[in-house]
């Protein structure tokens, strides 16, 4: 669906010639509104070679995804194509559904990165850059699923496509609507789990699929709510997240190593975190390093190292635990 929306926008655009007497409109750049002063951006090699830059980007991303997939995810191990539903968030799925949010977050970040690239190709038209970034991320997602279709342990998954699209749409919403950008973050806490670093795991390069070390969260930035935007509460976020434990084959508590699935947990998380990005951007948002830090802190949840909240374990009849603790640790 988002693929069709993006294409319809791009092909319906017609250039509008501005009157010669029209003055340049200068807009103040802030981290919170994500407004960009394209009129003042200088010409660069990408904007001077737009056709090559667009074509190169569209060809490069699927090619890169194919090379990575062949190295990490065994693409091409089988010659016949297979496709199926992998059960969404069911307890019987391979990762308990954690991979779905991992997909969404990956393509969310990808869309943001590609939009940044196209901002340099079309510095005068951020909207076009955002839609092209979304299109390129969508193409990358399709390439990944086609590759999975030729992998022994995976398969083309339309449920993955749905969550890829969700990530793309969240990023697109942030790029196009300042109020949404000021209100919502989508972040991931990722730290190698004990099982991932153990000798039971033979592939220590595939960090993105270490779901036992992840917590994916949608963050509501209180600073984006009019009633509290001028109070100290603007430095906090309300978090709703999801994580699983003991589903990875290398976890000591996994059914592969423990012999039972009793330790597996699927958890809905509720908590709060500090809006470090807002803290920094209010005083420091000038240099490239400062801007990178702000954007990084919006997509990577450092608060996952000390989560403040609780979780509800669907595999344990709604058992409530503090933070990201579960009834059974990842390595009991």
Secondary structure as GFF3:
##gff-version 3
##sequence-region A 1 332
A	DSSP	alpha_helix	2	12	.	.	.	ID=ss1
A	DSSP	three_ten_helix	38	40	.	.	.	ID=ss2
A	DSSP	alpha_helix	45	48	.	.	.	ID=ss3
A	DSSP	alpha_helix	50	72	.	.	.	ID=ss4
A	DSSP	alpha_helix	98	121	.	.	.	ID=ss5
A	DSSP	alpha_helix	126	148	.	.	.	ID=ss6
A	DSSP	alpha_helix	158	176	.	.	.	ID=ss7
A	DSSP	alpha_helix	178	183	.	.	.	ID=ss8
A	DSSP	beta_strand	184	190	.	.	.	ID=ss9
A	DSSP	alpha_helix	194	197	.	.	.	ID=ss10
A	DSSP	three_ten_helix	207	209	.	.	.	ID=ss11
A	DSSP	three_ten_helix	211	213	.	.	.	ID=ss12
A	DSSP	beta_strand	214	221	.	.	.	ID=ss13
A	DSSP	three_ten_helix	222	224	.	.	.	ID=ss14
A	DSSP	three_ten_helix	232	235	.	.	.	ID=ss15
A	DSSP	beta_strand	236	245	.	.	.	ID=ss16
A	DSSP	alpha_helix	255	258	.	.	.	ID=ss17
A	DSSP	beta_strand	265	274	.	.	.	ID=ss18
A	DSSP	alpha_helix	276	281	.	.	.	ID=ss19
A	DSSP	alpha_helix	288	299	.	.	.	ID=ss20
A	DSSP	three_ten_helix	302	306	.	.	.	ID=ss21
A	DSSP	beta_strand	308	313	.	.	.	ID=ss22
A	DSSP	three_ten_helix	314	316	.	.	.	ID=ss23
A	DSSP	beta_strand	319	322	.	.	.	ID=ss24
###
